[in-house]
């Protein structure tokens, strides 16, 4: 993912979008979004229902 795409994903994630939603918007696998955000140092939320 490009730097601009990762910034977009970070913004959307910060607004509450899920990795799956962001992946659909960008046409990539949610795991790709997850790995890219982690690489940029973004702290990810826990999945719903997980403790």
C-alpha positions in Angstrom: 0.0 0.0 0.0 1.2 3.5 -0.8 1.9 6.1 1.9 -1.2 8.0 0.8 -3.3 4.9 1.0 -2.0 4.0 4.4 -2.8 7.6 5.6 -6.3 7.2 4.3 -6.7 3.8 6.1 -5.4 5.4 9.3 -7.9 8.2 9.1 -10.8 5.9 8.4 -9.7 3.5 11.2 -9.5 6.5 13.6 -13.1 7.3 12.7 -14.2 3.8 13.6 -14.2 1.9 10.4 -13.3 -1.7 10.6 -10.3 -3.3 8.8 -12.8 -5.2 6.7 -14.6 -2.0 5.7 -11.3 -0.2 4.9 -10.1 -3.2 2.9 -13.3 -3.2 0.8 -13.0 0.6 0.1 -9.4 0.1 -1.0 -9.9 -3.3 -2.8 -7.4 -5.1 -0.6 -7.5 -7.8 2.0 -8.2 -6.6 5.6 -5.0 -8.4 6.7 -3.1 -6.1 4.3 -4.7 -3.1 5.9 -3.9 -4.5 9.4 -0.2 -5.2 8.6 0.2 -1.7 6.9 -1.3 0.1 9.9 0.8 -1.9 12.4 4.0 -1.2 10.4 3.1 2.6 10.7 2.8 2.2 14.5 -1.0 2.5 14.7 -2.4 0.9 17.8 -5.3 -1.4 16.8 -8.5 -1.8 18.7 -9.5 -5.2 20.1 -12.1 -7.1 18.0 -15.6 -6.9 19.3 -16.5 -9.6 21.7 -12.8 -10.3 22.4 -11.5 -9.6 25.9 
